[in-house]
Amino acid sequence: MPFTAKTGRKPTKFADRSVDFVIASHVLEHAEDPIEALGNFLRVIRPGGTLMLVLPDPRRTFDAPRPRTTVEHLFSDHRHGPQVSRREHYEEWARFNEELPDELVPGRVADFEREDARHHFHVWELADFLELLRALKLPAELELAQASNDEFAIVLRKRPA
């Protein structure tokens, strides 16, 4: 699976295989292209290094009413660019998180677009996220998948080159 930059954002300052670990706590749900983000995390980690992810469990957060992000959705965003579903994410936020009536949603979405809002684009429970990891076939082994009160943690160890 190729992990190439598609966002046009500034490239990372970390060289390939330059760090022993990456910890991303409550970050990945804000990424419009989590597949690209995971690829970049693993790109900078040395073989044998560790990636620790902590993500909110939506069942215990303000994301509870939102639909869970599917693997198919993530592959589509990665393949076609996150701009194809950005408006849908903004609409979902306005409807489910802000509980706006339908007639107010377009105006709120326009606000989000002007602000380039970066709230939670994606929502996973632990099982959903593990399904994504299996589908990606990352160059890493799953060492831990642990749910706690309102979040879950994933620890991956990058395979030797």
C-alpha positions, 0 to 999 in steps of 0.5 A: 500500500503506497503512503504518498502525500496527497494533502499538499501540506508541508512535508514532515521534518523527520527523515525516514527511519529517524526515530525510535517511537511515535506517540499520537494521542487523540490525533488520528481522528483529526486527520482527513487521511488517516491512512497517509498519517499512519504511513508517515508515522511508520515511515519515520520509525526505525525497524523495531521501533514503536508506534503508540496510538490513543484514540477516543472511544466514541461510545463514551464521548460527544461522538457517540451518535455519529456513524462509525467510519468504515474501511471503505470510506478511508480507502476512498479518501486516501485514493481520491483525496479527503476533499471528496468527503470533507463536506460530508464530515462537516455536515455530520458534525453539524447534525450529530455533534451540534444537533442542528436542524437540517435548515441550519446545516448548510450555513454551519458547513460554510462556517467550517469551510471558511475556518478549515475546521479540524474537528473529528473527521473519523470515528472508530470503536476499537473493533473498527480500528482493528479492522482498518489495521488488518486491511492496511497490512502495515509493515508492523505487528500489533502488540497491544489493543486495549480499551479503557474508560473513554479511549483505546490504545494501540501499540504497533512494532515496526517490522525489520526492513 
